[in-house]
Amino acid sequence: MLVRHNAPSVRDFNRLFSRMDNAFRGVDADSGDAMANWSPNMDVIEQEDRILLRAELPGMSDGDVEITVENRTLSIHGEKKFEHEESDGHFRRLESRYGSFYRSFSLPNSVDQDRIDARFAKGVLEIDLPKAEQAKPKKISVKVR
């Protein structure tokens, strides 16, 4: 009969996969709490004359976010602060993310950096990246002879 000590069990593998899943979701594996650093969901939508970045930032306002452009890199930095009222109740589970975040995007040469505009409404940040005139598609008519 062969007995192996320290051989991983199914339970060990399940625990490992659970910890990896939590790490990818930004949850501290030991405490179950949301970790301080997180990354908001972002959509990138390319249109004929612009690129639109849309970030979901629930519970935040425009004063919580800073946007910079330097060397054709757009950077978005912000912080979602944890605010709660003191009460007799205790939290059993917190799934909301809090803390600071940082996202950066390399801008294509087709974006006119001088005309970038940002709007923030209802927890959604939209950054409008207009394309330069020379980057917009042009229609050329074909003449039949």
Beta strands, then each sheet from edge to edge (+ up, - down):
strand 1: 42-46
strand 2: 50-56
strand 3: 65-70
strand 4: 73-80
strand 5: 99-106
strand 6: 117-121
strand 7: 124-130
sheet 1: 1+ 2- 7+ 6-
sheet 2: 3+ 4- 5+
end
